[in-house]
Amino acid sequence: MSRDQVIGSGLLAASLIIIIAYIWLVFFPPMHGADILILKLTGTVAVAGIFAILGWIGYTLATTPPPKPIEEIEKEIEKELEKVQEKTQEGQNTCS
């Protein structure tokens, strides 16, 4: 068995155990009110996780500099092409 298969099997086993424990705690709580607490914690983690991801995307968009305009890139490419053409012509003139 490869290392990836061992890790995958461990993740599968842990997931199944957590799912079973979660269902048991929600539907058969060991003490009164534990089921509501579990659901509140689940909702809080889910909402916080989603909005943390959205916040990270917003931060990334706000702090990343905008890309160069296409016109500027085209001008740079044209200059580089002109340089290549000049070098090619110089090489042809020296060979003749």
C-alpha positions as CSV (number, residue, x, y, z in Angstrom):
1,M,0.0,0.0,0.0
2,S,1.4,3.4,-1.0
3,R,1.7,6.4,1.3
4,D,-1.2,8.1,-0.5
5,Q,-3.4,5.1,0.0
6,V,-2.7,5.0,3.7
7,I,-3.4,8.7,4.1
8,G,-6.6,8.3,2.0
9,S,-7.8,5.4,4.1
10,G,-7.1,7.4,7.3
11,L,-9.0,10.4,6.0
12,L,-11.9,8.1,5.0
13,A,-12.0,6.4,8.4
14,A,-11.7,9.8,10.3
15,S,-14.5,11.2,8.2
16,L,-16.8,8.3,8.8
17,I,-16.2,8.5,12.6
18,I,-16.8,12.2,12.7
19,I,-20.0,11.9,10.6
20,I,-21.3,9.2,13.0
21,A,-20.4,11.2,16.1
22,Y,-22.0,14.3,14.7
23,I,-25.3,12.5,13.9
24,W,-25.3,10.9,17.3
25,L,-24.6,14.2,19.1
26,V,-27.4,16.0,17.1
27,F,-30.1,13.4,17.3
28,F,-29.2,11.7,20.6
29,P,-27.6,14.4,22.7
30,P,-26.0,13.2,26.0
31,M,-27.4,16.2,27.9
32,H,-30.2,18.6,27.3
33,G,-29.4,21.4,24.9
34,A,-26.3,19.8,23.5
35,D,-28.0,19.3,20.1
36,I,-28.8,23.0,19.7
37,L,-25.2,23.9,20.8
38,I,-23.8,21.5,18.1
39,L,-26.0,23.0,15.4
40,K,-25.1,26.6,16.5
41,L,-21.4,25.7,16.3
42,T,-21.9,24.1,12.9
43,G,-23.7,27.1,11.5
44,T,-21.1,29.5,13.0
45,V,-18.2,27.6,11.5
46,A,-19.9,27.3,8.1
47,V,-20.8,31.0,7.9
48,A,-17.4,32.1,9.2
49,G,-15.6,29.8,6.8
50,I,-17.6,31.1,3.8
51,F,-17.1,34.7,4.7
52,A,-13.5,34.2,5.5
53,I,-13.0,32.9,2.0
54,L,-14.9,35.8,0.5
55,G,-12.9,38.3,2.7
56,W,-9.6,36.7,1.4
57,I,-10.8,37.0,-2.2
58,G,-11.7,40.7,-1.5
59,Y,-8.3,41.3,0.1
60,T,-6.5,39.8,-2.8
61,L,-8.5,41.8,-5.3
62,A,-7.9,45.0,-3.3
63,T,-4.1,44.6,-2.8
64,T,-3.1,43.1,-6.2
65,P,-2.0,45.7,-8.7
66,P,-4.1,45.9,-11.9
67,P,-2.6,44.3,-15.0
68,K,-1.0,46.5,-17.7
69,P,-3.4,47.7,-20.4
70,I,-3.3,45.6,-23.6
71,E,-2.2,48.6,-25.6
72,E,0.9,49.0,-23.5
73,I,1.7,45.3,-23.9
74,E,1.2,45.5,-27.6
75,K,3.6,48.5,-27.8
76,E,6.3,46.5,-25.9
77,I,5.8,43.5,-28.2
78,E,6.2,45.8,-31.3
79,K,9.4,47.3,-29.9
80,E,10.8,43.8,-29.2
81,L,9.8,42.7,-32.7
82,E,11.5,45.7,-34.2
83,K,14.7,44.9,-32.3
84,V,14.6,41.3,-33.5
85,Q,14.1,42.5,-37.1
86,E,17.0,44.9,-36.9
87,K,19.3,42.2,-35.5
88,T,18.1,39.9,-38.3
89,Q,18.8,42.5,-40.9
90,E,22.2,43.2,-39.5
91,G,23.0,39.5,-39.5
92,Q,22.0,39.3,-43.1
93,N,24.0,42.4,-44.1
94,T,27.2,41.0,-42.5
95,C,26.8,37.6,-44.2
96,S,26.3,39.1,-47.7
